[in-house]
Amino acid sequence: MKNFKLWMIGCILFITIGAFAQQTSKNNLSKIEPDSLLIAYWKTTNIVFPFAIKSVDKGSQDILVQKAKGLENVLQVKAAQKGFFQTNLTVVTADGKLYSFVLNYDEESPQLNLSLNKSRPKEQEIYFSDEGLNDQDVQQYSKLAFYDKKKVRFEKDSKYNIAFELNGIFIRDDLMYYRIKVINTSKISYDIDQLRFFIRDTKKIKRTASQEIEITPLYVLNNEPKIEGEAENTFVFALPKFTIPEKKYLAIQLMEKNGGRHLELHVKNTKLIRVKVLPKL
């Protein structure tokens, strides 16, 4: 009987040790539960993160995402398509934390201003970019780009009596200045909803997450919200200096508010070699 008890204890220990060894041989995965987020087409959702935003990935081109101008930890999100199918958004911050969101469309009651749990002091919530730029110089260089007589047609798109063209790229120090003209030859005014810059993949494999990166202008000269009928306007956008990686292109997107006259320019890295250096002030 005693030998039988010892045999039983041995069997139990063997089974327990074997099960423990099997369990520890596997990776322990901790599931990150996503937060639910309601966004709209006509309203912008602002999300304040506790640390600077380092990476953003959106699951669909039906949503628009950008860091708030001059801020490191505020993300702005809105719908690019009304009634879009459910998608997701992933954000990584400077402390190495990953945030996951499931996005749904709700025009009536979207979540507009959200602040995530903070591990920093309560008195500080917004963190500004350390850009070290002289605003007056940026404005002056934008004017130099505007009045420069060198007109080079980089890219042009036109439809519905609206012409959209990039006719100059300039550089000074760490900023590039893009001169863009919008010509409205129709009798109907053109209300600008968006004029934005994105770095995109040349080819996108079906059903893969979009890796487009939005570049936010630091300053816009002649930032008119409307082009009257039979009129035109020339903008100058001051952007951080960048080049375009292989198999990617710069997309400049012009979208009409409450309309369908949308246009887009595609600029490859080969065009940037024609950039002109602005004279020093």
C-alpha positions in Angstrom: 0.0 0.0 0.0 2.8 2.3 0.9 4.5 1.6 -2.4 1.3 2.3 -4.2 1.0 5.8 -2.6 4.6 6.6 -3.5 3.8 5.6 -7.1 0.7 7.8 -7.2 2.7 10.8 -5.8 5.3 10.3 -8.5 2.8 10.2 -11.2 1.2 13.4 -10.1 4.5 15.2 -9.9 5.5 13.9 -13.3 2.2 15.2 -14.9 2.5 18.5 -13.1 6.1 19.1 -14.1 5.3 18.1 -17.7 2.4 20.4 -17.9 4.4 23.3 -16.4 7.2 22.7 -18.9 4.8 22.6 -21.8 3.1 25.9 -20.6 6.4 27.7 -20.2 7.6 26.6 -23.6 4.9 28.8 -25.2 4.9 32.5 -25.7 2.7 34.4 -23.2 0.6 36.8 -25.3 -1.2 39.6 -23.6 -4.2 40.8 -25.5 -4.5 44.5 -26.0 -8.1 45.4 -26.0 -8.9 48.2 -28.4 -11.0 51.3 -27.5 -14.1 52.1 -29.4 -14.1 55.5 -31.1 -17.0 57.3 -32.9 -15.9 59.9 -35.6 -17.8 62.1 -38.1 -17.3 63.6 -41.5 -18.1 67.2 -40.6 -16.5 67.2 -37.2 -12.9 66.6 -36.0 -12.0 64.3 -33.1 -9.0 65.4 -31.0 -7.2 62.8 -28.9 -4.6 63.9 -26.3 -1.9 61.3 -25.6 0.3 61.3 -22.5 3.5 61.3 -24.6 4.6 62.4 -28.0 3.2 60.5 -31.0 5.8 58.5 -32.9 3.8 56.2 -35.2 0.3 56.2 -36.7 -1.2 53.4 -38.8 -4.8 53.5 -40.1 -6.6 50.5 -41.4 -8.5 52.3 -44.2 -8.2 55.3 -46.4 -11.8 56.2 -45.4 -10.4 58.1 -42.4 -8.1 61.1 -42.1 -5.5 61.4 -39.4 -2.9 64.1 -38.6 -0.9 65.4 -35.7 -2.2 68.9 -34.6 0.0 71.6 -36.1 2.9 72.4 -33.8 1.9 69.7 -31.2 3.5 66.4 -30.5 0.8 64.5 -28.6 -2.5 65.6 -30.1 -4.0 63.5 -32.9 -6.8 64.8 -35.0 -9.1 62.2 -36.7 -12.1 62.6 -39.0 -14.0 60.6 -41.6 -12.9 61.0 -45.3 -15.9 59.0 -46.4 -19.5 59.2 -45.0 -20.8 56.0 -43.6 -17.5 54.1 -43.9 -17.2 50.5 -42.9 -15.7 49.8 -39.4 -11.9 50.1 -39.4 -9.1 50.5 -36.9 -6.3 52.9 -35.9 -3.0 52.2 -34.1 -0.8 54.7 -32.4 2.6 54.3 -30.8 3.9 57.0 -28.4 7.3 58.0 -27.2 7.1 55.9 -24.0 6.8 52.7 -26.2 3.1 52.2 -25.5 0.7 51.0 -28.2 -2.9 52.3 -28.4 -5.5 50.5 -30.5 -8.9 51.9 -31.6 -11.9 50.5 -33.4 -13.5 53.3 -35.5 -17.1 53.6 -36.4 -19.0 56.3 -38.2 -21.5 58.5 -36.2 -22.3 62.0 -37.6 -24.9 62.8 -34.9 -22.9 62.2 -31.7 -19.2 61.6 -32.4 -16.6 61.7 -29.6 -14.9 65.1 -30.1 -12.3 65.6 -27.4 -10.6 62.8 -25.6 -7.7 62.6 -23.1 -6.0 59.3 -22.4 -4.8 58.3 -19.0 -1.7 60.3 -18.2 1.5 59.3 -16.3 2.9 62.8 -16.6 2.2 65.7 -14.2 -1.4 66.9 -14.2 -0.5 70.5 -14.8 0.9 69.7 -18.3 -1.3 68.2 -20.9 -0.2 69.6 -24.3 3.4 69.3 -25.6 4.7 71.6 -28.3 7.1 70.7 -31.0 10.6 72.1 -30.7 10.8 73.4 -34.3 13.1 76.4 -33.6 11.6 78.3 -36.5 11.4 82.0 -37.0 7.8 82.6 -38.1 8.7 85.9 -39.7 11.4 84.3 -41.8 9.0 81.6 -42.9 6.5 84.2 -44.1 9.2 86.1 -45.9 10.5 83.1 -47.7 7.0 82.1 -48.7 6.6 85.5 -50.3 9.9 85.0 -52.2 8.6 81.7 -53.5 5.3 83.3 -54.4 6.9 86.2 -56.5 9.7 84.1 -58.0 9.5 84.3 -61.8 10.6 80.8 -62.5 7.5 78.9 -63.5 8.0 75.2 -63.8 5.1 72.9 -64.3 5.7 69.9 -62.1 2.3 68.3 -62.1 -1.2 69.4 -63.2 -4.7 68.0 -62.9 -7.9 69.4 -64.2 -11.6 68.5 -64.4 -15.0 70.2 -64.3 -13.3 73.6 -65.2 -11.0 73.4 -62.2 -7.2 73.4 -62.8 -4.9 72.3 -60.0 -1.2 72.7 -60.7 2.2 72.6 -58.8 4.4 75.2 -60.6 7.3 75.7 -58.2 9.3 73.9 -55.5 11.7 76.0 -53.4 14.0 75.3 -50.5 15.7 77.3 -47.8 17.5 75.7 -44.8 15.2 72.9 -43.5 12.0 74.0 -45.1 10.5 73.5 -48.6 8.0 75.8 -50.2 5.4 74.4 -52.6 3.7 76.9 -54.9 0.3 75.7 -56.0 -2.3 77.4 -58.2 -6.0 76.7 -58.4 -7.8 78.1 -61.4 -11.6 78.1 -61.5 -12.9 78.8 -65.0 -16.5 77.8 -64.1 -19.1 80.2 -62.9 -19.6 78.2 -59.7 -17.4 79.1 -56.8 -15.1 76.4 -55.4 -15.2 76.0 -51.6 -12.0 74.2 -50.4 -12.6 71.4 -47.9 -9.1 70.0 -47.9 -5.7 70.7 -49.5 -3.4 68.2 -48.0 -0.1 66.4 -48.6 0.6 62.7 -48.2 3.4 60.2 -48.8 1.9 57.1 -50.2 3.0 53.7 -51.6 3.2 53.5 -55.4 1.5 50.1 -55.3 -0.8 48.9 -52.5 -1.4 45.2 -52.0 -5.2 44.6 -51.7 -6.5 44.5 -48.1 -3.2 45.6 -46.5 -3.2 48.5 -44.1 -2.6 51.9 -45.6 0.8 53.3 -44.7 0.3 56.8 -46.0 2.0 59.6 -44.0 0.5 63.0 -43.9 2.8 66.0 -44.0 1.3 69.0 -42.2 2.3 72.5 -43.5 3.9 74.8 -41.0 2.6 77.9 -42.8 0.3 78.7 -45.8 0.5 81.9 -47.8 -2.7 83.1 -49.3 -4.7 80.5 -47.5 -8.1 81.3 -49.1 -11.0 79.0 -48.3 -12.9 79.8 -51.6 -12.0 80.3 -55.2 -14.7 82.5 -56.7 -16.2 81.7 -60.1 -13.8 82.7 -63.0 -11.0 83.4 -60.5 -7.8 81.9 -59.3 -5.5 81.7 -56.3 -1.9 80.8 -55.8 -0.9 79.2 -52.5 2.6 78.7 -51.0 2.9 75.8 -48.5 5.9 75.7 -46.2 6.7 72.1 -45.4 9.4 70.4 -43.4 12.3 69.3 -45.7 11.8 65.7 -47.0 12.6 63.4 -49.9 10.4 60.7 -51.2 11.5 57.1 -50.6 11.6 54.5 -53.4 8.2 53.0 -54.4 6.4 56.0 -52.9 5.1 59.3 -54.1 3.9 62.6 -52.8 0.1 63.0 -53.2 -1.3 66.6 -53.0 -5.1 66.3 -52.6 -7.6 69.1 -53.3 -11.2 68.3 -52.2 -14.3 70.4 -52.6 -16.7 71.1 -49.7 -20.2 69.8 -50.4 -19.1 68.9 -53.9 -17.5 66.4 -56.2 -14.8 68.4 -58.0 -11.8 66.6 -56.3 -8.3 66.7 -57.8 -5.0 65.1 -57.0 -1.3 65.6 -58.0 1.3 62.9 -57.8 5.0 64.0 -57.4 7.9 61.5 -57.5 11.4 62.0 -56.1 12.8 62.7 -59.5 10.9 65.9 -59.6 12.5 67.2 -56.4 15.9 67.6 -58.1 14.4 70.6 -59.9 14.0 72.4 -56.5 15.2 76.0 -56.4 17.2 77.4 -53.5 15.7 80.7 -52.2 18.3 83.5 -51.6 19.1 84.1 -47.9 17.2 87.1 -46.4 
